[in-house]
Amino acid sequence: MKRVFVVEDQTILRDLICRLLGSYPDIEIAGAIGDGQEAVGQILQTKPDIVVLDMMLPHLNGVEVLRQLRASETHPRILVFSAFPSKSMVRKVLEAGIDGFVEKDASLDELEKAIEKIVAGQTYFGLKIVDIMRELMVNPQQSDALEELTARERQVLQLIAESNTSKEIAVKLDISVKTADTHRANLMKKLDVHDVAGLTRAAVAFGLIDMPTKLS
């Protein structure tokens, strides 16, 4: 019996994946949640065998969730499930260590095939992901400004792009408002942008959040 934890912020997709997994006699749903920050704690507590992980998550994106899991003593097999597989994202999750990657525009049959492979101890990567992996092999030294940011700066960047004020960020990260403002200033300097819209565009480009409907 394999225990699977589903991390997906869209309720319909999360329920669909859980129903699909629940149809297997050798799979048990260990948990399901849509918040990245809460997911880490629950996964460390429940210790599932497999995690189906979305990349675009509120409060803590999937890349950071993956990094925190890999830094812990819990080592579940990871199937990434994302709609925006940028080169930057694919490189980061590969470096952190994943067992599969399926795009959200894939068919339900392909998702089912990927899950079967992961449960069987194998790997599975969608065709788009394989193409990106090949490009990365051709140019492995591609620069990425996100690498210059600390883990906390990446988290603050995501929260800013999610329209959180410095006060709200301070509460969520248990830091002072002054520290939150300092992170904001450092981000603008490192990324060479001068407003929240610029930071939001950077977060979208880095694959930390989905494209917002409007950037002011």
N, C-alpha and C positions, 0 to 999 in steps of 0.2 A: 504493500500500500504506500503510494507516494502522496505526501502532503504538499499542497500547492497554495501559495498566497498570491492574490491578485491585487496589483496596485494600478488603478486606472481612475482618473477623475471624472470621466463621463459615465453617469449612472447606467445608462442603457448598455453601453459597451461592457461595463464591469459585470452587470447582471448576465449579459449574453455569454461572456467568457466563463463565468461561474457555472451557468447551465450546461455549457459545452463540456467543461471539465467534469461536472457532476454526473454526466452520462457514462463516464468510464468507471467500471467496477473496481479498478485498482487505484483510483484517485480520490483523495479526500480534500475538501476545501479547508485550509487552515485559517483563512481569513481573507477579507477583501476591504479595501479602503481607497479613498481618493485624495488623501493629503500626504504629500511627500514626507513632511517632518514627522507626522504620527506613524507613518508606515515603518520608518526605521525602528522605532521603539517596539512596535507590535511584532515585526519580523524577528528582532533579537529575542523577544519573549517567547514566541511560538515556535521558532526554529524549524521552518518548513524545509522540505527537500528542494522545492522549486519556487521561484518567484517570477511571475509574469509582470513585467515592469514597463509602465508608460514613461515617456521622457518629460512630457509637459505636465508638471504637477504643481499645485499651489504650495507656497511657503518653502518648499525645497524641491528643486527639479530632479529628474531621474538620474542624471549623471552624478549629482552629489549624493543621492540615496545609494547608488551603486558604490561610490567611493567609500562611504561610511560602512557599508556592509562588508566590503572587502578588507577594511581596516580592523574589523571586529573578528571575534573567534567563530562567528557564524558564517558558513560558506555554502549557501544554497546555490543550485544551478540557476542561471538567470536567462530568461527569454525576454529580450527587449521588444516592445511593441510601440511603434511611433509613426506619426504622420509626416514628420519633417526630418528625414535622415540626411542631414548635412554632412559634409566631409569632416567638419570639426567634431560633430557629435559622434560619428562613427569611429573616428580615431580615438576619442576619449573613452568610449565604452569598450573598445577593443583593448586598449591599454589597461583598463581597470579589470578586465577579465569577464567576458560573457560567453554564453553557450549557444546563443542564437539571436536573430534579429529579423522581425517581420514587419513590413510596412502596413499601415492601417488601411491602405487602399487595396490590399491583397484580398483574395477570396476567403470565405469562411473555410473552404476545403484546405487552403494553404495554411491557415492558422492551425487547423486541426492536425495537419501533417507535421507542422513545426512542433506542436506540443507532444505528439507521439514520439518524435525524434528525441526531444529533450528528456522525456520520461524514460526512454530506453537508454539514456546515457550518451546519446550522440549529439551532434551539433546541427543547426539548420540556419541558413542565411538566405533571405529573399534575393531575387535577381538584381534589384536595384542596389542592394547592400553589397553584393558581390562585385558589381561594377565600381562602386565607390572604393571598395577595398583594393581593387586592382589599380585605381588611380593613385591611391595613397602609397602603394608599393613603388609606383613610378617616381613619386615625389614625396618621400617620407619626411623630408625636412621642412615641409610647408610651414611658414610662420603662422602664429595664432596669438593675437593680443590677449585672449582670455587666459593663456598660460601665465601671463605676467601678474594676474590677480591672485590674491590669497583666497582660500576657501571661504572666509568670512566676507570678503569683498564680492565674491561671486554670489553669495547668498543675499547680501544687501542689494546688489544690482538687480537680482530677480524681484526682490520685494519692492524696490523703487518702480520697476517696470509694471508691477501689479498694482500701482497707484497708491502705495502706502506712503504716508508722511514720515518724517524723521521721528516724530513722537510714537507713531504706530510701530515703526521698525524697532525703536528702542524697547518697547514693551514686548514685542514678539521674540527679540533676541536677548532680552534681559541685559541691556546695555544702557548707558546714558544717552540722552538726546544729543549731547555734545559729541559723543563718540560716533553716533549715527551720522551726524553732519560731517564729521571728519572723514568717514568712509565715503560719503557722497562726494566730497571735494576731491579725495584721492582718486576716485573712479573717473571723475571728469578729467583730471589731469592725465591719468594713465591712458585713457581712451581718446583723449583730445576731443571731447565734446563739451558743450557749454550749457546744456539745459536738460530737463527731464526727458523731453522727446528724443534727444540724442542718445541718452542712456537707454531708453526703451528700444530704439532702433538697434542699438548694440546688443541688447539682450535677445532680441529676435534673431539677429544675425548669428549669434553664438548658440542658438537653439535652446535658450533658457526658458522662453515663453512662446506661445503661439502668436501669430501676427494679430495685433489688436485691430479693431474695426476702424479706428481713427487715431492718428498721431498728431497732437496739437503742437 
